[in-house]
Amino acid sequence: MKKLVNNARTYLEEVAIEMRKASWPQRRELMNNTVITLVASFVLALFIFGADRVISRILEIIYPG
């Protein structure tokens, strides 16, 4: 049990050290990237929706009823 606690402590200390080394984005860069991600997700969702509607319509023509 003591080994498990020591391993967990060592792991958390190493995580903290690595987090200090990380390069964090500035607020403006983070906001820009968030907007880009949301817009890209919306465009992709619209594309998938449109493709689904087209395929559904084609299948309705092929397999009526």
C-alpha positions as CSV (number, residue, x, y, z in Angstrom):
1,M,0.0,0.0,0.0
2,K,2.8,2.4,0.9
3,K,4.4,1.7,-2.6
4,L,1.1,2.6,-4.3
5,V,0.9,5.9,-2.3
6,N,4.6,6.7,-3.2
7,N,4.0,5.9,-6.9
8,A,0.9,8.1,-7.0
9,R,2.8,11.0,-5.3
10,T,5.7,10.7,-7.7
11,Y,3.3,10.6,-10.6
12,L,1.5,13.8,-9.4
13,E,4.8,15.6,-8.8
14,E,6.0,14.8,-12.3
15,V,2.6,15.9,-13.8
16,A,3.0,19.2,-12.0
17,I,6.5,19.7,-13.3
18,E,5.4,19.0,-16.9
19,M,2.4,21.3,-16.6
20,R,4.7,24.2,-15.7
21,K,6.8,23.4,-18.8
22,A,3.7,23.5,-21.1
23,S,3.1,26.5,-23.4
24,W,-0.4,27.8,-22.7
25,P,-2.2,29.8,-25.3
26,Q,-3.1,33.5,-24.7
27,R,-6.8,34.2,-24.2
28,R,-7.2,35.7,-27.7
29,E,-5.6,32.7,-29.3
30,L,-7.8,30.4,-27.3
31,M,-10.9,32.3,-28.3
32,N,-10.0,32.3,-32.0
33,N,-9.3,28.5,-31.9
34,T,-12.6,27.9,-30.1
35,V,-14.5,29.9,-32.7
36,I,-12.8,28.1,-35.5
37,T,-13.6,24.7,-33.9
38,L,-17.3,25.6,-33.4
39,V,-17.7,26.9,-37.0
40,A,-15.9,23.9,-38.5
41,S,-18.1,21.6,-36.4
42,F,-21.3,23.4,-37.5
43,V,-20.2,23.2,-41.2
44,L,-19.5,19.5,-40.9
45,A,-22.8,18.9,-39.2
46,L,-24.6,20.7,-42.0
47,F,-22.7,18.7,-44.6
48,I,-23.6,15.4,-42.9
49,F,-27.2,16.5,-42.6
50,G,-27.4,17.4,-46.3
51,A,-25.7,14.2,-47.4
52,D,-28.2,12.2,-45.2
53,R,-31.2,14.0,-46.7
54,V,-29.9,13.4,-50.3
55,I,-29.2,9.7,-49.6
56,S,-32.5,9.3,-47.9
57,R,-34.3,10.8,-50.9
58,I,-32.4,8.6,-53.3
59,L,-33.3,5.5,-51.3
60,E,-37.0,6.6,-51.2
61,I,-37.0,6.8,-55.0
62,I,-35.3,3.4,-55.3
63,Y,-37.4,1.7,-52.6
64,P,-40.8,3.3,-52.6
65,G,-43.3,2.7,-49.8
